[in-house]
Amino acid sequence: MQNRTRKLLTIVTEAALEGTLVRDLDQLTAHGYTITDARGGGTHGVRDAGWDASSNIRIEVVCDTETAEAIAAYVQEHYFDNYAMILFVSDVDVLRPEKF
């Protein structure tokens, strides 16, 4: 079994940004991503997805360090000041590392 360490970059943000962020990820050479609906509470209040304007998404990207750093820097520069958003990066062990 061959496994390697990659980065798991996770963004939780407003669902309205989905299309824009997907285009950004493509331009920043992410090989793929997973998007799921998300609910929770924090400094911007409760986001319970009761209506479209209050829904959140969780975007996960498994990638190499350079790609994770590029995405994080871009998202911080272009979105943090104006949108409810968090971003975190973790180390993950993956099988089939050539896919990432």
N, C-alpha and C positions, 0 to 999 in steps of 0.2 A: 504494500500500500504506500503510494507516494503522496505525501501531503506537504504543503508549504504554507507559510504565514502570508496573509494578505491583509488589507485594511477593509473593515466594514464601516462605511460612511453612512450615517443615518440622519435624515432631515425630517423633522416634523413641522408642518406648516399649514397654511390656509389652502384648502382645496382649490381655490380659484387660481392658484399659481401652477397647477399641474402641467398644463400644456407648455407654458413658458419654461419651466424647469426641465421638462423632458427635452426640449430643444437645446437648452444650455448643456445638459448632460451629454447629448450627442456631439455637440461642438467641442466639448472638453474631453472627448475620446473615452467615455465610459463604455465598456463593452456590453453592459446591460444593467438593468435595474428592476426592482420590484416595488410596486406601489400598493398600499393597503389603506383602508379608511382607518382613522384614528379618533379617539375621544379622550378627553381628560380635562384637567384644570391646572391653572398656573397664574402667572402675573397678569395675563390678559383675561382672566376669568375662566369660566367653565365653557369648554367647547364640546357640546354634546351632540352635534349633528342634527339637531331638531329641525333645522332648515338649512338650505344650501349655504347661506352666508356664514353659518356657524360650524361648518364641517372642516375637519382637518384631514390631512393625508400623512402617511409615513412613507418616505422614499428610502430604500436601501440599495446601496451600490457596493459590491465587492470588487476591489481593484488593487492595483499596486500603490505604493506609497506616494509616488509622484503624482498620479492621477488624483488621489484623495486630497493631497495638499492643494492642487490646482483648483479642484471643485470647491473646497472649503474657502479658499481665498476669494474666489469669484463670488460665491454666495454671500460671504460676509460683506464684500464691497458693494454688491448690487441690491441686496435684499434686507439685511439686518435692520437698517434704520427705519424701514417703512412697513414691515410685515411682522406678524406674530410668527416666530420661527426659532427653532433650536436646531443645532447640528452637533453631532458627536461622532468620534472615530474610535474604533476598537480594533485590536488585533484579532484575527480569526485564522484558524487552520482550515485549509480547504483541500479537498481531493480534486484531481484534475486541474492543477494550478495553471495549466496552459490556457484555460478559458478566461482567466482573469489577468 
